[in-house]
């Protein structure tokens, strides 16, 4: 039997379709991307995935028979057992049998999973969680996503809609969440939530430099501005950052009390804030986990692979 | 090699030490218990476990060589990897190497786990979750405990202090919890929490029949009284029950959004309320999970094994 040292990883995003060829050491040998243009028929998206993969293999002079499998990470609610995107709001997709369609192009095992779950697996096999068997990744982007590797196994839930770590409560009857519930972790810890918190605070303080940073229009507020303004000494912005760290910290304490992972990793746009985010966050979380200092409290770190986590994780499914 | 058809299950509780001999069909062939008397040296508790097991084996005419393994469920924070009770508040135990001590009596594999985790495994192999590979059990007793079986594997967390499902948030800055945090699921959904909710409500309504049921002293309030009073038409009690179902429901929605189990089971004292608890609870939860009716929503049911879940689950570790 021929050796199969390569795997194909696909990161299907709202903006780009990214495909990479990954080797046995979980390194990306080459990658390519095209625009997703999700408004077109979904079969064309599947065709683009296949074409990107075939072009990469040709350029690397790798035969498809040398590929062990293909993994695909997709946003939305995934039926990982049947390889179906149950729905993806951004794509306007409903019950898309993506794996069945991809099998028209490739005769190798194909697996579909949620994109945040793929990123968690990628960081565990090749990123900031390498060497650990228990990792929780939380992505702080437009929403709050996440993934869990427990005892080396990617947790995906028993049916579609599991592992929605962003849609667990922080505050009953709290802020409205995109999911229809109120008070979800996502409604407090996403980049959008932080921008909203920044806008509200700036409205109460006409002297805050956040106004200037928003060019006088608070609709320009984003998740980076409160951090930048706080570093320049703006007290109102500092309060926004402090509150945000508390919200994020409380959600991470929930994750630690449930999984006690070796590492908690942060990805997504807000994780780019680095030390001014991570240091006070670790200080906040350490004494507040169940059993406090008597229990093992993992260190919270920034994820390492950036956009490559999705490809590497998908290839590792 | 001799066939090993039997296993020893131990349920170490605050009141009683219960030991059972379990067969290959996860049935308890015989069981015995003695008082725990946790105030004595812990080695005596271990000795009692050993003696109960040996008496049971003798009565059943089973040789220890026919036993595959022993499992022990203990309250408190468990280091399941090293077989240590890190601490158990009720027992005043700290870093008790229970497995090492039990190995002095038995030369067979011995595993230690949290008691609520054992109950979840017991219900999955032989109780209301039988046949399912994904089960969440929540126990509504003095506190709120729980356990998760995901893809057939009991989840115990990466280190001691994991799977504390009762110590995830329902309400940031909410009710004080026994763990030192505020707003935990346990602080809203335990039997103690329900009694507190009942007391508070009765104080606002001198005509509520809850006063009579408490014999004029609200310190006699317990988790059963609001349910009983509501069934007799007491409107104040009905509001307490409605609120409680909402709190419990929100915590269960969190569990469903994370694990999407095939079944959610309720154990512990409050679960004895049966239909008046379970029916409105299912109605509350069904439309409120992530993705609502588009996702799979498990049925919430009462656990089936009662006190035997701990023994059967421990034997199945």
Boltz contact constraints between the chains, C-beta under 6 A:
constraints:
  - contact:
      token1: [A, 77]
      token2: [B, 291]
      max_distance: 6.0
  - contact:
      token1: [A, 134]
      token2: [B, 158]
      max_distance: 6.0
  - contact:
      token1: [A, 157]
      token2: [B, 259]
      max_distance: 6.0
  - contact:
      token1: [A, 157]
      token2: [B, 260]
      max_distance: 6.0
  - contact:
      token1: [A, 158]
      token2: [B, 134]
      max_distance: 6.0
  - contact:
      token1: [A, 158]
      token2: [B, 260]
      max_distance: 6.0
  - contact:
      token1: [A, 158]
      token2: [B, 261]
      max_distance: 6.0
  - contact:
      token1: [A, 158]
      token2: [B, 262]
      max_distance: 6.0
  - contact:
      token1: [A, 159]
      token2: [B, 260]
      max_distance: 6.0
  - contact:
      token1: [A, 159]
      token2: [B, 296]
      max_distance: 6.0
  - contact:
      token1: [A, 160]
      token2: [B, 295]
      max_distance: 6.0
  - contact:
      token1: [A, 161]
      token2: [B, 260]
      max_distance: 6.0
  - contact:
      token1: [A, 161]
      token2: [B, 290]
      max_distance: 6.0
  - contact:
      token1: [A, 161]
      token2: [B, 291]
      max_distance: 6.0
  - contact:
      token1: [A, 161]
      token2: [B, 295]
      max_distance: 6.0
  - contact:
      token1: [A, 162]
      token2: [B, 259]
      max_distance: 6.0
  - contact:
      token1: [A, 162]
      token2: [B, 260]
      max_distance: 6.0
  - contact:
      token1: [A, 164]
      token2: [B, 257]
      max_distance: 6.0
  - contact:
      token1: [A, 164]
      token2: [B, 290]
      max_distance: 6.0
  - contact:
      token1: [A, 167]
      token2: [B, 257]
      max_distance: 6.0
  - contact:
      token1: [A, 167]
      token2: [B, 290]
      max_distance: 6.0
  - contact:
      token1: [A, 168]
      token2: [B, 254]
      max_distance: 6.0
  - contact:
      token1: [A, 168]
      token2: [B, 257]
      max_distance: 6.0
  - contact:
      token1: [A, 169]
      token2: [B, 169]
      max_distance: 6.0
  - contact:
      token1: [A, 169]
      token2: [B, 170]
      max_distance: 6.0
  - contact:
      token1: [A, 169]
      token2: [B, 254]
      max_distance: 6.0
  - contact:
      token1: [A, 170]
      token2: [B, 169]
      max_distance: 6.0
  - contact:
      token1: [A, 170]
      token2: [B, 172]
      max_distance: 6.0
  - contact:
      token1: [A, 171]
      token2: [B, 172]
      max_distance: 6.0
  - contact:
      token1: [A, 172]
      token2: [B, 170]
      max_distance: 6.0
  - contact:
      token1: [A, 172]
      token2: [B, 171]
      max_distance: 6.0
  - contact:
      token1: [A, 172]
      token2: [B, 250]
      max_distance: 6.0
  - contact:
      token1: [A, 179]
      token2: [B, 290]
      max_distance: 6.0
  - contact:
      token1: [A, 250]
      token2: [B, 172]
      max_distance: 6.0
  - contact:
      token1: [A, 254]
      token2: [B, 168]
      max_distance: 6.0
  - contact:
      token1: [A, 254]
      token2: [B, 169]
      max_distance: 6.0
  - contact:
      token1: [A, 257]
      token2: [B, 164]
      max_distance: 6.0
  - contact:
      token1: [A, 257]
      token2: [B, 167]
      max_distance: 6.0
  - contact:
      token1: [A, 257]
      token2: [B, 168]
      max_distance: 6.0
  - contact:
      token1: [A, 259]
      token2: [B, 157]
      max_distance: 6.0
  - contact:
      token1: [A, 259]
      token2: [B, 162]
      max_distance: 6.0
  - contact:
      token1: [A, 260]
      token2: [B, 157]
      max_distance: 6.0
  - contact:
      token1: [A, 260]
      token2: [B, 158]
      max_distance: 6.0
  - contact:
      token1: [A, 260]
      token2: [B, 159]
      max_distance: 6.0
  - contact:
      token1: [A, 260]
      token2: [B, 161]
      max_distance: 6.0
  - contact:
      token1: [A, 260]
      token2: [B, 162]
      max_distance: 6.0
  - contact:
      token1: [A, 261]
      token2: [B, 158]
      max_distance: 6.0
  - contact:
      token1: [A, 262]
      token2: [B, 158]
      max_distance: 6.0
  - contact:
      token1: [A, 290]
      token2: [B, 161]
      max_distance: 6.0
  - contact:
      token1: [A, 290]
      token2: [B, 164]
      max_distance: 6.0
  - contact:
      token1: [A, 290]
      token2: [B, 167]
      max_distance: 6.0
  - contact:
      token1: [A, 290]
      token2: [B, 179]
      max_distance: 6.0
  - contact:
      token1: [A, 291]
      token2: [B, 77]
      max_distance: 6.0
  - contact:
      token1: [A, 291]
      token2: [B, 161]
      max_distance: 6.0
  - contact:
      token1: [A, 295]
      token2: [B, 160]
      max_distance: 6.0
  - contact:
      token1: [A, 295]
      token2: [B, 161]
      max_distance: 6.0
  - contact:
      token1: [A, 296]
      token2: [B, 159]
      max_distance: 6.0
